[in-house]
Amino acid sequence: MRALYATDASEYQELPLAVALPRTEADVRELVRFAARHKVGLIPRTAGTSLAGQVVGSGIVVDLGRHLNQVIAFDRTARRVRVQPGVVRNELNLFLQPHGLFFTPETSTANRAMIGGMVGNNSCGANSIVHGTTREHLVSARGFLSDGSEATFGPLTPAEFTAKCAGPDSLETRIYNPHPTQPQQNPVSFQSPR
Ligand SMILES: Cc1cc2nc3c(=O)[nH]c(=O)nc-3n(C[C@H](O)[C@H](O)[C@H](O)COP(=O)(O)OP(=O)(O)OC[C@H]3O[C@@H](n4cnc5c(N)ncnc54)[C@H](O)[C@@H]3O)c2cc1C
């Protein structure tokens, strides 16, 4: 198993310390806590088609595609779908097709690439100039921080951002506000060059 997970689609090769195949969110949380306790790195991985060694390393490779591959919820009216990281891009589109919808980013590896990895790489494809890249279709992402706590990231209004900065002392609050003694300004909004 370690040899199998020592490569991805890149030129790099490195034997990981171990390979984990979590079945549930609780397994993922436990892995994060284990890694923090033992000070080892985790390497989240879905299809492993990355070209720059993203999923190769000396830590514990966590294959999130093997079991965590379900469509969890679908709202036709809002045109939103909630998925686990291991859903393959083309399989998601087979699911959406009868509803007249599709998830647009079309990497050449779309019959293998999974949504977790597409988010990690901000994957795109030949028609991304028209349809946008993965991040332009991502509504929010829920996961675990390095201490095992759960967090959801998505767009925030200035008021929501201020509330996050003033939250109870936690890793999530420190991400928004690394220097709690200094009051945070509202986030600067950037104008897209397009
Ligand atoms: C022949 C070929 C053609 C390609 N063409 C394109 C292309 O046209 N467009 C394009 O954008 N890319 C392309 N790629 C690169 C790659 O296929 C895509 O970026 C693909 O979307 C990656 O998906 P994956 O499931 O393989 O991700 P992986 O390689 O498994 O992971 C990608 C990144 O996401 C992280 N990650 C995965 N799951 C999670 C998770 N649950 N939580 C946190 N982090 C996570 C990983 O740690 C890694 O950093 C190509 C690759 C090959 C080999």
The ligand as a Gaussian input file, in Angstrom:
#p B3LYP/6-31G(d) Opt

LIG

0 1
 C       -3.033000      14.033000     -18.296000
 C       -3.488000      15.058000     -17.280000
 C       -4.254000      16.136000     -17.698000
 C       -4.665000      17.102000     -16.784000
 N       -5.440000      18.144000     -17.211000
 C       -5.867000      19.084000     -16.347000
 C       -6.728000      20.145000     -16.788000
 O       -7.130000      20.205000     -17.943000
 N       -7.084000      21.059000     -15.863000
 C       -6.693000      21.006000     -14.560000
 O       -7.070000      21.846000     -13.775000
 N       -5.906000      19.997000     -14.117000
 C       -5.496000      19.037000     -14.966000
 N       -4.716000      17.993000     -14.510000
 C       -4.377000      17.936000     -13.090000
 C       -5.394000      17.121000     -12.245000
 O       -5.901000      16.019000     -12.981000
 C       -6.576000      17.992000     -11.796000
 O       -6.150000      19.140000     -11.108000
 C       -7.597000      17.182000     -10.944000
 O       -8.769000      17.943000     -10.761000
 C       -7.063000      16.773000      -9.586000
 O       -8.032000      15.964000      -8.974000
 P       -7.623000      14.684000      -8.097000
 O       -8.867000      14.075000      -7.547000
 O       -6.709000      13.794000      -8.854000
 O       -6.822000      15.417000      -6.915000
 P       -5.506000      14.956000      -6.126000
 O       -4.342000      14.973000      -7.047000
 O       -5.764000      13.701000      -5.370000
 O       -5.412000      16.162000      -5.076000
 C       -5.262000      17.498000      -5.522000
 C       -5.017000      18.433000      -4.326000
 O       -6.176000      18.518000      -3.519000
 C       -5.881000      18.163000      -2.167000
 N       -7.075000      17.486000      -1.618000
 C       -7.767000      16.461000      -2.180000
 N       -8.821000      16.137000      -1.410000
 C       -8.790000      16.966000      -0.349000
 C       -9.609000      17.122000       0.817000
 N      -10.699000      16.353000       1.000000
 N       -9.283000      18.053000       1.711000
 C       -8.190000      18.843000       1.534000
 N       -7.372000      18.753000       0.458000
 C       -7.676000      17.835000      -0.468000
 C       -4.637000      17.272000      -2.272000
 O       -3.899000      17.258000      -1.052000
 C       -3.897000      17.953000      -3.401000
 O       -3.192000      19.080000      -2.908000
 C       -4.294000      17.008000     -15.409000
 C       -3.541000      15.892000     -14.989000
 C       -3.128000      14.921000     -15.921000
 C       -2.344000      13.751000     -15.422000

